[in-house]
Amino acid sequence: MFESNRRIIATCTRLGLSLASAESLTGGRFVASLVDVPGASAVVRGGLVTYATDLKASLAGVDADHLEETGPIDPVVAAQMAVGTAQRCVADIGISCTGVAGPDPQDDKPVGLAYTAIAFGGKATIFEHEFSGDRNAIRNQTVQAMAVNLDEFVTALAFGPAPEQSQPAPAESTEPGAVGPSGE
């Protein structure tokens, strides 16, 4: 369990916020790590494991035409997964991940490429990651990145943005249904 998960649960509890996840390459590991924290039931609404591409549309609300056009490893897919899971699970915050854990590339996307997104108020912030290692290491690094990004996000909601840090910048923000970098 990550220390950031304890802070996420504590901060969301204090703010009265709920959250839900939609996970692909991590297979539910992120939400499982959150519910390891005592008191998580006050915050965590649930999680969707949308490992199969079609489930990203049917369960998480990703636009099926966009999925067909770009494939599942796409920043807009991550954003729509986050927004969709928040809506479908009736949560204040949605968090998602999609990527390539390996051992082989997928749809010409390299092993280790992952997109995560955090949705709040119908808008999503997208993060692009390039991880290395074997399949298990990539999945674990994705879970850790989700925890760190969500911790920073809810901390900013509670206390305002942190001073300038040497953190990777979000890839972009998008509104639900907006077309992102892959299909303007």
N, C-alpha and C positions, 0 to 999 in steps of 0.2 A: 504494500500500500504506500502511496506517496503522501508526504506531508501536505502537499498542495490539496489533496482530496479532503483532508480534515478542514483546511481553510475554506474550500469551496462549500462544504456542507454547513460549516458555521456561519459563513457570510450569507449564503442563501437563506438559511434559517432566520438570521437576524433581519434580513430584508423582506422576508415573506415570499421568496421566489421559488418556483418549482422548475424542474428541468427534466428533459427526456433526451435520449440519444438514438441515432440511427447509425449503425456500424456495418461496414462491409468487411474489409480485410482483417479487422480485429475480432470479428466474430462475437461481439458482446463483452470483450474483456474490459472495455472502459467502464461501462455501467456496472459490471461486476465489481470493479475496483472501488467504485463509489459506494456501493451498498455494503462494502466491508466496514465502512465508517459507522460507528454507533450514531443514531439519530438521522440516518440517511432517509428513512421513511417520511420524514417531514418535508423533504425536498425532491427526491427522485420519484417521478411519475411512472417511468418505465423506459424500456429500450426496445428498439427494433433491430433485428439482425437481418439485413437486406443483402445477404451474400450473393444471391442470384440477381442478375441484372434486371429481370422483369419485376422483381419485388421492390426495387428502388422506385418504380412507377406505381405499382399497385398498393404498396404499404406506406411508402414515404412521400408519395405525391410528386415525384420527379416527372417532368414532362416527357412522355414516351417518345415523341418525335425527336426531341433533343437527345435523348438516350440513343436512339437509332442512329442519329447523325454523328455523335461524338464518341459513343461508347461510354462505359461507366467511370473511367478514370478521367475526370474533367472537373474544373473548378466550379462551373455552374451546377453540375450534378451535386457536388458537395453542398453548395449553398441551398439548392432546392431540397435536398435531404434534410438539412438542419431546419429550414422553415417548415417543411412538411411534417416532420416529427413533432415539432412544437405544437402545430395546429392539431394534428391527429391525436396526440396524447394530452392535449389541453394543458400545456406547460408554458411557463413564461420564457424559458430558454430552451433552444434546441441545439444540439451539438452533433456533428456527423464526421464520418471519415470514409474515404474511398481511395484505393490505391493498389499498388502491385507489390505483394509480399514475396513473390517468386515461387519457385526458382527460375521461372521463365518470364520474359516480357509478355505483356498483354496488350493487344491492339496497338502495337508499335510503341508502347509506353515502357520505359525502362524499369527494371526491378528497383525498388526503393522509392519510387515516386509516389507521393501520397498528397491528397488534398484533405484538409479538415476545414470545418466551418462552424461558426457560432452564430445562431440567430436569436434576435431579441427585437421585439416590436415589429416583426414582419420583415426585418432587414438582416442580411447575413454578412459577416466578415469572413473572408476566405484566407486560409494559410496554405502555402505550398511548401512541401518538405521533400528533401532528398536524403533518404536514409541508406545505410549500408549494413552489410552483414548477411546472415542467413535469414530464412523466412521468419523464424521465431524472433530474432533480434529486431527485424523490421516491424513486426507486429507490436512488440514491446515498446519500441521507440515511438511508434504512432500513438499508443496509449499514453505514454509519458508526455508527448507534445500536446495532446488534447488536454491533459490535466494542467499543464503549465499555462497554456493559452486560456483555459477557462478560469483558472485561479486569477490570472491577471485581469481578465474581463470582469469578473464579479467584484474584484478588489477596486477596479476603476469605477464600477457602479456605486460602490459603497463610499469610496473616499476621493473620487476624482482620479484622473490619469496620473500615473507615476511620472516622476521626472525622466528626462531623456535617458534611455538605457541602450546598450548595444544588443538589442533583441531583433530578431528578424521581423521585418514589417509584413503586415498582412498583404496578401496578393491583391485584394480588391474588396469592395463592398458591393452588394447587389440587392435589389428588391426582388420579392418573389415574382417569378415569371419573366424577369428581365433577362435579356440575352446578354451574356458576358463575352469574354474575349474570344471564345471559339466560334461565335456565330452572329456577329453584328449585322 
